[in-house]
C-alpha cells in the first residue's frame, strides 16, 4: 500500500489565507477558487450554513461568495446537494496526476489530506484570524482509493459525478477521479471506518508543523518516516539535507517541499509508518 500526503485547501497562493480552526477546535479545509467550476462558495455548506460569508470575511473580499469553488477532494456528503450513488471523490490532473501515475497509485492506496490552518474567532459579528496566532500544517481528511476513473469521452463517469470540477472547463489529458472504497482497509485496524472522511477536530496527532517552528514547512514526523539506505524517501524529498533527527528519538524533522501537491511513500518499505497510521484517531477506534 502507498501513502500519499496530499496538500489540499486554501493557502497563501490559492485562496490567499489559511484555513480556519474554530474556537471549539473544529477545522474546515476550504476549497480553492476555480473559475471553471459550476459550484459557487455560496452553495457549499458547513454545519448547516453557507461557507460564502465565512470565506468573504477571512479573505477580506466581499465577492468571494459568488466565485467558483473547486470542491475537491469532496468528502462531506451534506456539503452539497447529491444525486443517488454519490461517493467521496478526489480529482487530479496535469503534472500532479502524472506524478501519481508514475508511482502506480491506485486501488487500496491511501490519501491523507493536509492543509494550512490558523485559529479564528468572532469579532464584531465577523470571523477573523486570532491576532498573533501562527499558521501550521495539519492532516484534515483521508480517502482510500476504491477505483480510478479516467476523465475522457471514451470512459464516461456516472451521473452523480457530473458536478465535479474536473468534468468542467479545460483540463489536461492527465485527468482522473479517485473514488473512495466503502470501508477503510488497513491491517490491524480496530473497528469500522468509512473509506473516506474528515477529522472533525485535528489535535497534536494530526499536526505536521513542529510546535515551536517558525516556518510551517518545518515538520515533525514519527521517526519511521526517516529514509534508510535501502528505501526510497517520501517523493519530492529525496535530498538528504531535508531530513534530520529530532531531539526525541521517536521523531524526525523534515523540511517539507513548498512545491508539489502529492507526496508518495511506499509503506512496504516503511512498515513503521503503517503503525503510525493505526495510532491516529482518524484511523482508529
N, C-alpha and C positions, 0 to 999 in steps of 0.2 A: 504494500500500500504506500502511496505517496501522500505527503502532507504539503499543502500549498498555503503559505501565508500570503493572503490576498488583500492588497490595500484598496479599500472601497469607502467612499463617503467624502464629505467636504474636507478641503484643506486650503492652504493659502492660495493655491493656483486654481483649484476647481471649487468655486463657491465663494472663496475669499475669507473664510474663517473656520475655526474648529467646529466640531460637532458638540451639542450640549450634553452636559451631565447635570440633571436636575437636582434640586435640594434634597429630594428623597432618595438619591443615589441611582435612580434610573438613568439610562443613557439612550440617545437616539442618534443613529448614523443617518445623516441627511443625504438624499440622492443628489448627485451633482447636476448642474444645469445642462440642458441639451435642447438646442433649438429645433432639432429634428424629431423630438419626441412628441406624440399627441397628448401626453399626460401633463397636466398643469400641477404646480405645487398646491394650489387651492383644492384639488381633487383628492389629494393624499391625506389620510387621516392617521392620527396617533392619539390614543386614549380617547377616541370618540370625537376629536376635533380636527379641523383642517390644520395642516402644518404651515399654510401660507403666511399667516401673521407672525408665527414664530421665526420663520426664515427671513421675512422682511425686517423684523426687529433686530435679529442678530447680525444681519449683513448691513443694516442701515440703508437698505434700498427698498422703498415702498412698493415698487412694481414687481417684486420677486414672485408674488402670488400668481401672476399671470404668465410667468416664464414656463417653458417646457422643462420637465424634470425627468432625469434618467433613472427611473425606478428599477435599479439593478445593482446588486442582487435583490430580488424581490422575495422576501422570506416571511412576511407577516400577512396572513390571509385577510384580515379585516382592514388592511391599509387602503384597499382599493376595491371597487366592485368587481366580482369574479363571475366567470361563466363556469358551468359544471365541468369538473375534471381538472380544475386548476391545481398546479403543484408549484412548490418553490423552485425558482429557476435563476440561473446566472447566465448572462451573455458575455461573450468576449470575441474580439476581432483584432485584425491588424497584427502588429508585432507581438502584443501580449498573447494572442491566441497562437501565433506561431511558436512562441516560447513554450506554451503548454503542450502543444502537439509534439515539439521536439523532445520533450521529456516524457512523452507517452501517457499523459494524464487522461484518465478515462474512468469507466465504472469502478466503484469501490474506493476511489481516491477521495481525500477529504480536504475541502477548503475551510480554512479558518480566516474569517474576515477581520481585519483590523483597521482602525481609523484614528485620526487626530481628535482628541476630546479636550474639553475645558469646562469647568464648573460655571453654571449660570444661576441667576437669581432674578426675582421680580423686583423691579424698581420703578416706582411711579406708574404702575399698571402695565409695564412692559418688561420683556425679557432682556437681560443684558449679561455679559460675561462678568463674573465676580472680579472686581479690581484686585490686582496683584496675584491672581491665580495663574498657575502655569499650565500650558497645554502638555499633553502626553499621548503616546500611542497605547492603545489597548485593544484587545480582542472583543468583538461585539456580536459575532454570529458564526454559524457554520452551515455547510452544505456538503453532504456526502453524495457523490455522483451516482445516479442510477442509470442514466443514459446521456449520450451526447448526440445532439441533433444538428447537422449542418443546415445553415440557412441558405437555401437556394431553390430555384424553381423546380429542380428535379427531386427535392425532398421537402414537400410542404409540411408545415407544422400544424398541430391541432388548432381548432377554432379558439379554444380558451387562451392560447398564447398570442392571439392577434394584437393585443395591446402593447406587447413588449417592445421597447425602443429599438431593439436590434432588427425588428421587422419593418422599420420605418426609416425613410431618408436613405442616404447613400452610405453604405458600409463597405469595407474591403471584402475581397473574395474569401479571406480567412475569417468567417463569421459563423459562430456556433452558439448553441444554447446547451448549457449543462443543467439537466433536470434532476431533482433530488430523488433518492430512493425512498421507500416507505419508512423504514426504521434504520436507525444508526447501527452499524455493524462493525464493532471493534472487539477483537479478542480480549476477554477479561472484563468487558463492560457489565456492570450490575444494573438490573432494571431495564426498562424500555424508554428510549427517547426517539423523537421523530428524526427523519433523515436530514432535516434542515430546521433551523430556528435561530432565535436571538437570545442573547444574555440579558435578562431584564435589568440587572444592576451589577455591572462589572465591578470586581473587587481586586485586591492585590494579586490574586492568582491570574487575572486576565491582563494585568498591566505589563507592557513590554518596556517602556521607557523606565530607566532606573530612577528610583525615588528622588535621589539627590542630583540627578543630571540637569545640566544647563541646556543641553541640546536634546530635542525629542528623539533624535536618531541614536542616542546612546542607550542601547538596550541591555537589560539584564535578563539572561535566559538560563534555564537549567543547564548544568554542565554537560548533560547528554548531547547538547547541540554542538559542542566544541568539535571541530573537524579532527579526524585522526589521519594517520599517514596513509591508510589504505581506503579511505572513504571520501566520496565526493561531498564537498561542502554544500550548504544551502545555496541555491543558484543566485547569481549576482553578488555572491560573497566569497569568491574563490581566493581573493587576495588575503594571505595570512595576516597582513597588517591590520585587517579589520577585526581580528579576534584577539582576545587576551583573557587571562584568568581573572576571576573576581576575588575580592578579599575573602569570601566564603568559598570553600571547595565545592559546595553544592551548586554553584552558579558559574557562568562565564559572562563576558561582556562582548558585545558586538556593535561596531559602528555600522548601522544598517544603511543600505543604499538609498540615496534620495531619488534615484530613477528606477524605473521598473515597477510593475504592478503585482507580479506573481512570483513569489519566491518558493521554489520547489525543493523538497527534501525526500529522499528515498528512505523510508522507515526500516527497510530490511537492513540497511547499513547503520541505522541509528535506533536500535531497539529500546534504548533508554528514553527516547522521546515518546515512544508509544506509552510508556509508563507515566510520563508527564501528562499525556492526554487523558488517561484514566483518572488522574488526580484532579482534573479541572471540574469545577462544579457543573459546567455546561455539558460535560460528557459523563457525569457520574451521579448516581442516586443512592 
